[in-house]
Amino acid sequence: MATTFTGHEFYSRKILKVLPAQLNFLGAFSTDVSGELLGPSKSVEVPLVEMDAAAAFNRTSNNFARQAMTPKTATVTFGDPIIAGFGVTADQASKIDKRWWEGKAELNATAVAASASNAVTGLVTKTNFAKAVTGVGTAASFAKSGVAKIAAACESSTNKLRVKFATLCLSGEYFYNLLAGLDANVYGGTEAIRNGVIPGLFGFGKVMIMHGLTIPGFVCEPSAIAFAARGFRPADNTPYRAVREIKDPESGLSLTLVEYGDGPTGDLSESVTTRIGAAVGDAGALVRLVSGGTDE
């Protein structure tokens, strides 16, 4: 039988294990994440990741010596923290199998990641990003030839995106229909099946699944969207059985796991929480994908 503490440990370890795959989409954007505690309505300035111009070496001016830059930034304002959790009775806490705790951890990590994804996809509108590639077609007919057409359209004089440094983000339906027509020789291995990322297809930095989209997808350079995350935890740990920070080793995003034990009933509550936000960065660095022949 698992003790209450062991159950919490199973839950903690599993969340840490599954977070990298759930949050890998953050690599497509400019991010600023830390465990710093900030209250609601607070803002941070997220530096946008942009390419520097290349030029010949200048012997006279010595262009190895550069003036300190002032990066372009986007202001991300935080709202209320997000929280996912559940409660168990004293009897359940002592008897529920390890696999149940691990399953809950995976689902709750997914719920937090979905909130982060929705913060980004909610920004991808015609109002925020005017550029669009139309005529992408239906999800059922989407295949690698469609990716080639999107790459060509993004590199056009109208859209001016550099495909090599861009990410093609697709809704689940479009991504899986694309993946169904590829083999390991095309997408380079099992990464796409396990983590929803196809590296280097038709020159894109990566092609990846982006949950929460109501359009087929979008193509972006990192400067298009700024994402930020900050820590959130109870001000006083005294009433809680455990308060623990878990940091995703890939994205750096921190979650706080809070275990609360109710003394009179012996019931137990487990929660995972963080504070996230997103904002439009460079509006010219993202191209929306539209299924029909006109911009919808």
Phi and psi restraints in degrees (value plus and minus 20) as a CYANA .aco file:
   2 ALA   PHI    -105.7   -65.7
   2 ALA   PSI     115.3   155.3
   3 THR   PHI    -100.3   -60.3
   3 THR   PSI     148.6   188.6
   4 THR   PHI     -76.9   -36.9
   4 THR   PSI     -66.4   -26.4
   5 PHE   PHI     -83.8   -43.8
   5 PHE   PSI     -63.0   -23.0
   6 THR   PHI     -81.7   -41.7
   6 THR   PSI     -60.0   -20.0
   7 GLY   PHI     -78.9   -38.9
   7 GLY   PSI     -63.0   -23.0
   8 HIS   PHI     -82.0   -42.0
   8 HIS   PSI     -59.9   -19.9
   9 GLU   PHI     -86.8   -46.8
   9 GLU   PSI     -61.0   -21.0
  10 PHE   PHI     -78.1   -38.1
  10 PHE   PSI     -64.9   -24.9
  11 TYR   PHI     -82.3   -42.3
  11 TYR   PSI     -66.5   -26.5
  12 SER   PHI     -82.8   -42.8
  12 SER   PSI     -68.2   -28.2
  13 ARG   PHI     -84.5   -44.5
  13 ARG   PSI     -58.3   -18.3
  14 LYS   PHI     -89.5   -49.5
  14 LYS   PSI     -60.1   -20.1
  15 ILE   PHI     -79.8   -39.8
  15 ILE   PSI     -65.1   -25.1
  16 LEU   PHI     -81.2   -41.2
  16 LEU   PSI     -55.2   -15.2
  17 LYS   PHI     -91.8   -51.8
  17 LYS   PSI     -58.0   -18.0
  18 VAL   PHI    -111.1   -71.1
  18 VAL   PSI     -36.3     3.7
  19 LEU   PHI     -78.1   -38.1
  19 LEU   PSI     -64.7   -24.7
  20 PRO   PHI     -74.9   -34.9
  20 PRO   PSI     -62.5   -22.5
  21 ALA   PHI     -90.1   -50.1
  21 ALA   PSI     -53.1   -13.1
  22 GLN   PHI     -94.1   -54.1
  22 GLN   PSI     -48.7    -8.7
  23 LEU   PHI    -129.3   -89.3
  23 LEU   PSI      -9.7    30.3
  24 ASN   PHI     -84.1   -44.1
  24 ASN   PSI     -40.0     0.0
  25 PHE   PHI     -83.9   -43.9
  25 PHE   PSI     -41.0    -1.0
  26 LEU   PHI     -84.0   -44.0
  26 LEU   PSI     -39.6     0.4
  27 GLY   PHI     -86.6   -46.6
  27 GLY   PSI     -30.3     9.7
  28 ALA   PHI    -104.6   -64.6
  28 ALA   PSI     -27.3    12.7
  29 PHE   PHI    -147.1  -107.1
  29 PHE   PSI     154.2   194.2
  30 SER   PHI    -103.2   -63.2
  30 SER   PSI     106.6   146.6
  31 THR   PHI    -146.3  -106.3
  31 THR   PSI     132.6   172.6
  32 ASP   PHI    -163.9  -123.9
  32 ASP   PSI      77.9   117.9
  33 VAL   PHI    -144.0  -104.0
  33 VAL   PSI     123.1   163.1
  34 SER   PHI    -181.5  -141.5
  34 SER   PSI     150.8   190.8
  35 GLY   PHI    -108.6   -68.6
  35 GLY   PSI     -16.3    23.7
  36 GLU   PHI     -74.8   -34.8
  36 GLU   PSI     118.8   158.8
  37 LEU   PHI    -109.3   -69.3
  37 LEU   PSI     104.3   144.3
  38 LEU   PHI    -151.4  -111.4
  38 LEU   PSI     125.2   165.2
  39 GLY   PHI    -104.8   -64.8
  39 GLY   PSI     152.7   192.7
  40 PRO   PHI     -83.4   -43.4
  40 PRO   PSI     131.3   171.3
  41 SER   PHI      51.3    91.3
  41 SER   PSI     -16.4    23.6
  42 LYS   PHI    -100.9   -60.9
  42 LYS   PSI     132.4   172.4
  43 SER   PHI    -144.3  -104.3
  43 SER   PSI     134.4   174.4
  44 VAL   PHI    -152.0  -112.0
  44 VAL   PSI     130.5   170.5
  45 GLU   PHI    -116.5   -76.5
  45 GLU   PSI      95.2   135.2
  46 VAL   PHI    -116.2   -76.2
  46 VAL   PSI      98.2   138.2
  47 PRO   PHI     -86.0   -46.0
  47 PRO   PSI     113.9   153.9
  48 LEU   PHI    -105.6   -65.6
  48 LEU   PSI     116.4   156.4
  49 VAL   PHI    -102.9   -62.9
  49 VAL   PSI      92.4   132.4
  50 GLU   PHI    -152.0  -112.0
  50 GLU   PSI     134.1   174.1
  51 MET   PHI     -98.7   -58.7
  51 MET   PSI     121.6   161.6
  52 ASP   PHI    -111.4   -71.4
  52 ASP   PSI     128.9   168.9
  53 ALA   PHI     -90.5   -50.5
  53 ALA   PSI     124.2   164.2
  54 ALA   PHI    -121.7   -81.7
  54 ALA   PSI     122.9   162.9
  55 ALA   PHI    -171.2  -131.2
  55 ALA   PSI     148.0   188.0
  56 ALA   PHI     -89.0   -49.0
  56 ALA   PSI     131.4   171.4
  57 PHE   PHI     -82.4   -42.4
  57 PHE   PSI     114.6   154.6
  58 ASN   PHI    -130.4   -90.4
  58 ASN   PSI      88.5   128.5
  59 ARG   PHI     -85.6   -45.6
  59 ARG   PSI     -51.0   -11.0
  60 THR   PHI     -94.0   -54.0
  60 THR   PSI     -70.4   -30.4
  61 SER   PHI    -110.0   -70.0
  61 SER   PSI     -31.8     8.2
  62 ASN   PHI      31.8    71.8
  62 ASN   PSI      58.5    98.5
  63 ASN   PHI     -99.7   -59.7
  63 ASN   PSI      -3.7    36.3
  64 PHE   PHI     -93.7   -53.7
  64 PHE   PSI     -45.3    -5.3
  65 ALA   PHI    -112.2   -72.2
  65 ALA   PSI      99.0   139.0
  66 ARG   PHI    -140.5  -100.5
  66 ARG   PSI     128.5   168.5
  67 GLN   PHI     -93.4   -53.4
  67 GLN   PSI     126.4   166.4
  68 ALA   PHI     -78.9   -38.9
  68 ALA   PSI     112.8   152.8
  69 MET   PHI    -106.3   -66.3
  69 MET   PSI     137.8   177.8
  70 THR   PHI    -136.4   -96.4
  70 THR   PSI      78.4   118.4
  71 PRO   PHI     -86.7   -46.7
  71 PRO   PSI     130.2   170.2
  72 LYS   PHI     -86.7   -46.7
  72 LYS   PSI     125.8   165.8
  73 THR   PHI    -152.6  -112.6
  73 THR   PSI     142.4   182.4
  74 ALA   PHI    -146.0  -106.0
  74 ALA   PSI     119.4   159.4
  75 THR   PHI    -108.1   -68.1
  75 THR   PSI      99.5   139.5
  76 VAL   PHI    -128.1   -88.1
  76 VAL   PSI     101.6   141.6
  77 THR   PHI    -125.5   -85.5
  77 THR   PSI     109.5   149.5
  78 PHE   PHI    -107.6   -67.6
  78 PHE   PSI     121.9   161.9
  79 GLY   PHI    -120.0   -80.0
  79 GLY   PSI    -170.0  -130.0
  80 ASP   PHI     -89.1   -49.1
  80 ASP   PSI     130.4   170.4
  81 PRO   PHI     -86.5   -46.5
  81 PRO   PSI     138.0   178.0
  82 ILE   PHI    -116.5   -76.5
  82 ILE   PSI     128.6   168.6
  83 ILE   PHI    -167.8  -127.8
  83 ILE   PSI     116.6   156.6
  84 ALA   PHI    -149.1  -109.1
  84 ALA   PSI     119.2   159.2
  85 GLY   PHI    -190.2  -150.2
  85 GLY   PSI    -199.1  -159.1
  86 PHE   PHI    -177.2  -137.2
  86 PHE   PSI     145.8   185.8
  87 GLY   PHI    -146.3  -106.3
  87 GLY   PSI     130.8   170.8
  88 VAL   PHI    -154.8  -114.8
  88 VAL   PSI     131.5   171.5
  89 THR   PHI     -96.9   -56.9
  89 THR   PSI     147.7   187.7
  90 ALA   PHI     -79.1   -39.1
  90 ALA   PSI     -60.3   -20.3
  91 ASP   PHI     -86.7   -46.7
  91 ASP   PSI     -63.8   -23.8
  92 GLN   PHI     -83.0   -43.0
  92 GLN   PSI     -62.1   -22.1
  93 ALA   PHI     -80.3   -40.3
  93 ALA   PSI     -51.7   -11.7
  94 SER   PHI    -107.0   -67.0
  94 SER   PSI     -37.6     2.4
  95 LYS   PHI    -134.3   -94.3
  95 LYS   PSI     -41.8    -1.8
  96 ILE   PHI     -86.4   -46.4
  96 ILE   PSI     116.9   156.9
  97 ASP   PHI     -87.3   -47.3
  97 ASP   PSI     134.1   174.1
  98 LYS   PHI     -71.5   -31.5
  98 LYS   PSI     -60.7   -20.7
  99 ARG   PHI     -85.5   -45.5
  99 ARG   PSI     -48.2    -8.2
 100 TRP   PHI     -87.5   -47.5
 100 TRP   PSI     -66.1   -26.1
 101 TRP   PHI     -80.1   -40.1
 101 TRP   PSI     -63.2   -23.2
 102 GLU   PHI     -86.1   -46.1
 102 GLU   PSI     -58.3   -18.3
 103 GLY   PHI     -84.0   -44.0
 103 GLY   PSI     -62.0   -22.0
 104 LYS   PHI     -84.1   -44.1
 104 LYS   PSI     -58.5   -18.5
 105 ALA   PHI     -81.8   -41.8
 105 ALA   PSI     -64.2   -24.2
 106 GLU   PHI     -84.5   -44.5
 106 GLU   PSI     -62.0   -22.0
 107 LEU   PHI     -88.8   -48.8
 107 LEU   PSI     -58.9   -18.9
 108 ASN   PHI     -92.5   -52.5
 108 ASN   PSI     -53.7   -13.7
 109 ALA   PHI     -83.2   -43.2
 109 ALA   PSI     -58.4   -18.4
 110 THR   PHI     -84.4   -44.4
 110 THR   PSI     -59.1   -19.1
 111 ALA   PHI     -84.1   -44.1
 111 ALA   PSI     -61.6   -21.6
 112 VAL   PHI     -85.6   -45.6
 112 VAL   PSI     -63.8   -23.8
 113 ALA   PHI     -82.8   -42.8
 113 ALA   PSI     -57.3   -17.3
 114 ALA   PHI     -83.2   -43.2
 114 ALA   PSI     -58.2   -18.2
 115 SER   PHI     -84.1   -44.1
 115 SER   PSI     -59.9   -19.9
 116 ALA   PHI     -85.1   -45.1
 116 ALA   PSI     -63.5   -23.5
 117 SER   PHI     -82.6   -42.6
 117 SER   PSI     -62.6   -22.6
 118 ASN   PHI     -85.7   -45.7
 118 ASN   PSI     -52.2   -12.2
 119 ALA   PHI     -82.1   -42.1
 119 ALA   PSI     -53.4   -13.4
 120 VAL   PHI    -100.0   -60.0
 120 VAL   PSI     -72.1   -32.1
 121 THR   PHI     -84.7   -44.7
 121 THR   PSI     -47.2    -7.2
 122 GLY   PHI     -83.4   -43.4
 122 GLY   PSI     -39.5     0.5
 123 LEU   PHI    -104.7   -64.7
 123 LEU   PSI     -38.3     1.7
 124 VAL   PHI    -104.0   -64.0
 124 VAL   PSI      62.1   102.1
 125 THR   PHI    -146.1  -106.1
 125 THR   PSI     144.1   184.1
 126 LYS   PHI     -81.7   -41.7
 126 LYS   PSI     -53.8   -13.8
 127 THR   PHI     -85.5   -45.5
 127 THR   PSI     -63.3   -23.3
 128 ASN   PHI     -99.8   -59.8
 128 ASN   PSI     -56.8   -16.8
 129 PHE   PHI    -151.8  -111.8
 129 PHE   PSI      84.3   124.3
 130 ALA   PHI     -96.4   -56.4
 130 ALA   PSI     -48.8    -8.8
 131 LYS   PHI     -89.5   -49.5
 131 LYS   PSI     122.1   162.1
 132 ALA   PHI    -170.7  -130.7
 132 ALA   PSI     127.0   167.0
 133 VAL   PHI    -125.4   -85.4
 133 VAL   PSI      96.9   136.9
 134 THR   PHI    -116.9   -76.9
 134 THR   PSI     148.4   188.4
 135 GLY   PHI      49.9    89.9
 135 GLY   PSI      10.5    50.5
 136 VAL   PHI     -86.9   -46.9
 136 VAL   PSI     -45.8    -5.8
 137 GLY   PHI      72.5   112.5
 137 GLY   PSI    -198.2  -158.2
 138 THR   PHI    -101.7   -61.7
 138 THR   PSI     141.8   181.8
 139 ALA   PHI     -83.0   -43.0
 139 ALA   PSI     -58.8   -18.8
 140 ALA   PHI     -83.0   -43.0
 140 ALA   PSI     -49.2    -9.2
 141 SER   PHI    -119.3   -79.3
 141 SER   PSI     -18.9    21.1
 142 PHE   PHI     -94.9   -54.9
 142 PHE   PSI     110.0   150.0
 143 ALA   PHI    -166.2  -126.2
 143 ALA   PSI    -195.9  -155.9
 144 LYS   PHI     -82.0   -42.0
 144 LYS   PSI     -47.9    -7.9
 145 SER   PHI     -82.6   -42.6
 145 SER   PSI     -52.6   -12.6
 146 GLY   PHI     -86.2   -46.2
 146 GLY   PSI     -55.9   -15.9
 147 VAL   PHI     -85.1   -45.1
 147 VAL   PSI     -59.6   -19.6
 148 ALA   PHI     -82.1   -42.1
 148 ALA   PSI     -62.7   -22.7
 149 LYS   PHI     -85.2   -45.2
 149 LYS   PSI     -59.1   -19.1
 150 ILE   PHI     -84.4   -44.4
 150 ILE   PSI     -63.0   -23.0
 151 ALA   PHI     -79.6   -39.6
 151 ALA   PSI     -65.1   -25.1
 152 ALA   PHI     -83.0   -43.0
 152 ALA   PSI     -61.3   -21.3
 153 ALA   PHI     -87.2   -47.2
 153 ALA   PSI     -56.9   -16.9
 154 CYS   PHI     -88.6   -48.6
 154 CYS   PSI     -51.8   -11.8
 155 GLU   PHI    -102.6   -62.6
 155 GLU   PSI     -21.9    18.1
 156 SER   PHI     -86.5   -46.5
 156 SER   PSI     145.5   185.5
 157 SER   PHI     -86.5   -46.5
 157 SER   PSI     -38.2     1.8
 158 THR   PHI    -100.1   -60.1
 158 THR   PSI     -66.5   -26.5
 159 ASN   PHI    -110.8   -70.8
 159 ASN   PSI     -55.6   -15.6
 160 LYS   PHI      36.1    76.1
 160 LYS   PSI      19.0    59.0
 161 LEU   PHI    -116.4   -76.4
 161 LEU   PSI     126.0   166.0
 162 ARG   PHI    -116.7   -76.7
 162 ARG   PSI      83.7   123.7
 163 VAL   PHI     -75.8   -35.8
 163 VAL   PSI     -57.8   -17.8
 164 LYS   PHI     -78.8   -38.8
 164 LYS   PSI     -50.6   -10.6
 165 PHE   PHI    -125.0   -85.0
 165 PHE   PSI      -9.0    31.0
 166 ALA   PHI    -131.8   -91.8
 166 ALA   PSI     140.1   180.1
 167 THR   PHI    -134.6   -94.6
 167 THR   PSI     112.2   152.2
 168 LEU   PHI    -112.8   -72.8
 168 LEU   PSI      91.7   131.7
 169 CYS   PHI    -122.2   -82.2
 169 CYS   PSI     103.0   143.0
 170 LEU   PHI    -138.4   -98.4
 170 LEU   PSI     126.6   166.6
 171 SER   PHI     -83.6   -43.6
 171 SER   PSI     142.2   182.2
 172 GLY   PHI     -75.7   -35.7
 172 GLY   PSI     -64.2   -24.2
 173 GLU   PHI     -84.3   -44.3
 173 GLU   PSI     -63.3   -23.3
 174 TYR   PHI     -89.0   -49.0
 174 TYR   PSI     -61.5   -21.5
 175 PHE   PHI     -82.2   -42.2
 175 PHE   PSI     -66.8   -26.8
 176 TYR   PHI     -91.1   -51.1
 176 TYR   PSI     -52.3   -12.3
 177 ASN   PHI     -88.1   -48.1
 177 ASN   PSI     -56.4   -16.4
 178 LEU   PHI     -83.8   -43.8
 178 LEU   PSI     -67.9   -27.9
 179 LEU   PHI     -82.3   -42.3
 179 LEU   PSI     -53.1   -13.1
 180 ALA   PHI     -82.5   -42.5
 180 ALA   PSI     -45.6    -5.6
 181 GLY   PHI    -116.7   -76.7
 181 GLY   PSI     -12.9    27.1
 182 LEU   PHI    -131.7   -91.7
 182 LEU   PSI     131.0   171.0
 183 ASP   PHI    -136.9   -96.9
 183 ASP   PSI     156.3   196.3
 184 ALA   PHI     -80.2   -40.2
 184 ALA   PSI     -49.2    -9.2
 185 ASN   PHI     -88.2   -48.2
 185 ASN   PSI     -43.0    -3.0
 186 VAL   PHI    -109.8   -69.8
 186 VAL   PSI     -68.2   -28.2
 187 TYR   PHI    -118.5   -78.5
 187 TYR   PSI     -18.8    21.2
 188 GLY   PHI      68.7   108.7
 188 GLY   PSI     -10.7    29.3
 189 GLY   PHI     120.1   160.1
 189 GLY   PSI    -175.7  -135.7
 190 THR   PHI    -114.9   -74.9
 190 THR   PSI     -19.1    20.9
 191 GLU   PHI     -77.8   -37.8
 191 GLU   PSI     -59.7   -19.7
 192 ALA   PHI     -85.8   -45.8
 192 ALA   PSI     -60.1   -20.1
 193 ILE   PHI     -90.9   -50.9
 193 ILE   PSI     -61.8   -21.8
 194 ARG   PHI     -96.2   -56.2
 194 ARG   PSI     -66.1   -26.1
 195 ASN   PHI    -138.5   -98.5
 195 ASN   PSI     -20.1    19.9
 196 GLY   PHI      52.7    92.7
 196 GLY   PSI      13.5    53.5
 197 VAL   PHI    -152.6  -112.6
 197 VAL   PSI     106.1   146.1
 198 ILE   PHI    -131.2   -91.2
 198 ILE   PSI      92.2   132.2
 199 PRO   PHI    -102.4   -62.4
 199 PRO   PSI     115.8   155.8
 200 GLY   PHI      52.4    92.4
 200 GLY   PSI      -8.4    31.6
 201 LEU   PHI     -88.2   -48.2
 201 LEU   PSI     103.7   143.7
 202 PHE   PHI      30.6    70.6
 202 PHE   PSI      16.8    56.8
 203 GLY   PHI      66.6   106.6
 203 GLY   PSI     -30.4     9.6
 204 PHE   PHI     -84.7   -44.7
 204 PHE   PSI     124.8   164.8
 205 GLY   PHI     -73.4   -33.4
 205 GLY   PSI     -64.1   -24.1
 206 LYS   PHI    -185.0  -145.0
 206 LYS   PSI     135.6   175.6
 207 VAL   PHI    -135.0   -95.0
 207 VAL   PSI     109.5   149.5
 208 MET   PHI    -163.6  -123.6
 208 MET   PSI     138.7   178.7
 209 ILE   PHI    -100.5   -60.5
 209 ILE   PSI     119.3   159.3
 210 MET   PHI    -152.1  -112.1
 210 MET   PSI      82.6   122.6
 211 HIS   PHI     -92.3   -52.3
 211 HIS   PSI     130.2   170.2
 212 GLY   PHI      75.1   115.1
 212 GLY   PSI     -19.7    20.3
 213 LEU   PHI     -98.8   -58.8
 213 LEU   PSI     119.8   159.8
 214 THR   PHI    -122.9   -82.9
 214 THR   PSI     -22.3    17.7
 215 ILE   PHI    -135.6   -95.6
 215 ILE   PSI     148.5   188.5
 216 PRO   PHI     -76.8   -36.8
 216 PRO   PSI     -53.9   -13.9
 217 GLY   PHI     141.5   181.5
 217 GLY   PSI    -184.1  -144.1
 218 PHE   PHI    -179.1  -139.1
 218 PHE   PSI     142.3   182.3
 219 VAL   PHI    -138.3   -98.3
 219 VAL   PSI     112.8   152.8
 220 CYS   PHI    -163.9  -123.9
 220 CYS   PSI     129.7   169.7
 221 GLU   PHI    -110.8   -70.8
 221 GLU   PSI     140.6   180.6
 222 PRO   PHI     -77.9   -37.9
 222 PRO   PSI     -46.1    -6.1
 223 SER   PHI     -94.1   -54.1
 223 SER   PSI     -29.5    10.5
 224 ALA   PHI     -86.5   -46.5
 224 ALA   PSI     -60.1   -20.1
 225 ILE   PHI    -154.5  -114.5
 225 ILE   PSI     117.4   157.4
 226 ALA   PHI    -125.3   -85.3
 226 ALA   PSI     112.7   152.7
 227 PHE   PHI    -143.6  -103.6
 227 PHE   PSI     116.4   156.4
 228 ALA   PHI    -154.7  -114.7
 228 ALA   PSI     131.0   171.0
 229 ALA   PHI    -163.1  -123.1
 229 ALA   PSI     123.0   163.0
 230 ARG   PHI    -157.3  -117.3
 230 ARG   PSI     141.0   181.0
 231 GLY   PHI     -95.4   -55.4
 231 GLY   PSI     140.6   180.6
 232 PHE   PHI    -169.7  -129.7
 232 PHE   PSI     112.9   152.9
 233 ARG   PHI    -177.5  -137.5
 233 ARG   PSI     142.4   182.4
 234 PRO   PHI     -80.4   -40.4
 234 PRO   PSI     124.6   164.6
 235 ALA   PHI     -88.4   -48.4
 235 ALA   PSI     -48.2    -8.2
 236 ASP   PHI    -148.9  -108.9
 236 ASP   PSI     100.9   140.9
 237 ASN   PHI     -98.0   -58.0
 237 ASN   PSI     -31.4     8.6
 238 THR   PHI     -73.1   -33.1
 238 THR   PSI     -65.7   -25.7
 239 PRO   PHI     -93.6   -53.6
 239 PRO   PSI     -26.7    13.3
 240 TYR   PHI    -126.2   -86.2
 240 TYR   PSI     125.5   165.5
 241 ARG   PHI     -93.1   -53.1
 241 ARG   PSI     -56.5   -16.5
 242 ALA   PHI    -175.3  -135.3
 242 ALA   PSI     118.7   158.7
 243 VAL   PHI    -152.1  -112.1
 243 VAL   PSI      98.8   138.8
 244 ARG   PHI    -159.9  -119.9
 244 ARG   PSI     114.8   154.8
 245 GLU   PHI    -109.8   -69.8
 245 GLU   PSI     117.0   157.0
 246 ILE   PHI    -144.8  -104.8
 246 ILE   PSI     107.7   147.7
 247 LYS   PHI    -132.3   -92.3
 247 LYS   PSI     105.4   145.4
 248 ASP   PHI     -86.2   -46.2
 248 ASP   PSI     100.3   140.3
 249 PRO   PHI     -86.8   -46.8
 249 PRO   PSI     -40.2    -0.2
 250 GLU   PHI    -108.2   -68.2
 250 GLU   PSI     -77.3   -37.3
 251 SER   PHI    -105.8   -65.8
 251 SER   PSI     -42.4    -2.4
 252 GLY   PHI      66.6   106.6
 252 GLY   PSI     -23.9    16.1
 253 LEU   PHI     -86.9   -46.9
 253 LEU   PSI     115.5   155.5
 254 SER   PHI    -125.5   -85.5
 254 SER   PSI     116.5   156.5
 255 LEU   PHI    -136.0   -96.0
 255 LEU   PSI     128.5   168.5
 256 THR   PHI    -129.4   -89.4
 256 THR   PSI     103.9   143.9
 257 LEU   PHI    -117.4   -77.4
 257 LEU   PSI     106.9   146.9
 258 VAL   PHI    -142.2  -102.2
 258 VAL   PSI     104.0   144.0
 259 GLU   PHI    -132.0   -92.0
 259 GLU   PSI     101.0   141.0
 260 TYR   PHI    -138.3   -98.3
 260 TYR   PSI     103.1   143.1
 261 GLY   PHI    -125.9   -85.9
 261 GLY   PSI     105.8   145.8
 262 ASP   PHI    -107.6   -67.6
 262 ASP   PSI      93.4   133.4
 263 GLY   PHI     -77.5   -37.5
 263 GLY   PSI     -73.1   -33.1
 264 PRO   PHI     -81.7   -41.7
 264 PRO   PSI     -59.3   -19.3
 265 THR   PHI    -114.7   -74.7
 265 THR   PSI     -42.4    -2.4
 266 GLY   PHI      59.3    99.3
 266 GLY   PSI     -15.5    24.5
 267 ASP   PHI     -92.4   -52.4
 267 ASP   PSI     140.3   180.3
 268 LEU   PHI    -151.2  -111.2
 268 LEU   PSI     117.9   157.9
 269 SER   PHI    -141.8  -101.8
 269 SER   PSI     114.4   154.4
 270 GLU   PHI    -138.4   -98.4
 270 GLU   PSI     110.6   150.6
 271 SER   PHI    -157.0  -117.0
 271 SER   PSI     131.9   171.9
 272 VAL   PHI    -148.6  -108.6
 272 VAL   PSI     114.7   154.7
 273 THR   PHI    -166.2  -126.2
 273 THR   PSI     135.9   175.9
 274 THR   PHI    -183.4  -143.4
 274 THR   PSI     155.7   195.7
 275 ARG   PHI    -143.2  -103.2
 275 ARG   PSI     105.4   145.4
 276 ILE   PHI    -152.7  -112.7
 276 ILE   PSI     140.4   180.4
 277 GLY   PHI    -184.8  -144.8
 277 GLY   PSI     142.6   182.6
 278 ALA   PHI    -167.6  -127.6
 278 ALA   PSI     137.4   177.4
 279 ALA   PHI    -171.8  -131.8
 279 ALA   PSI     136.6   176.6
 280 VAL   PHI     -89.3   -49.3
 280 VAL   PSI     113.3   153.3
 281 GLY   PHI    -122.1   -82.1
 281 GLY   PSI    -124.6   -84.6
 282 ASP   PHI    -108.8   -68.8
 282 ASP   PSI      88.0   128.0
 283 ALA   PHI     -85.7   -45.7
 283 ALA   PSI     -39.0     1.0
 284 GLY   PHI    -107.3   -67.3
 284 GLY   PSI     -22.1    17.9
 285 ALA   PHI    -120.6   -80.6
 285 ALA   PSI      -4.0    36.0
 286 LEU   PHI    -158.8  -118.8
 286 LEU   PSI     116.8   156.8
 287 VAL   PHI    -142.8  -102.8
 287 VAL   PSI     102.2   142.2
 288 ARG   PHI     -98.3   -58.3
 288 ARG   PSI     131.6   171.6
 289 LEU   PHI    -127.1   -87.1
 289 LEU   PSI     108.0   148.0
 290 VAL   PHI    -140.3  -100.3
 290 VAL   PSI     112.4   152.4
 291 SER   PHI     -90.5   -50.5
 291 SER   PSI     -58.3   -18.3
 292 GLY   PHI    -103.2   -63.2
 292 GLY   PSI    -194.9  -154.9
 293 GLY   PHI    -101.9   -61.9
 293 GLY   PSI     -29.3    10.7
 294 THR   PHI    -148.9  -108.9
 294 THR   PSI     140.9   180.9
 295 ASP   PHI     -89.4   -49.4
 295 ASP   PSI     100.6   140.6
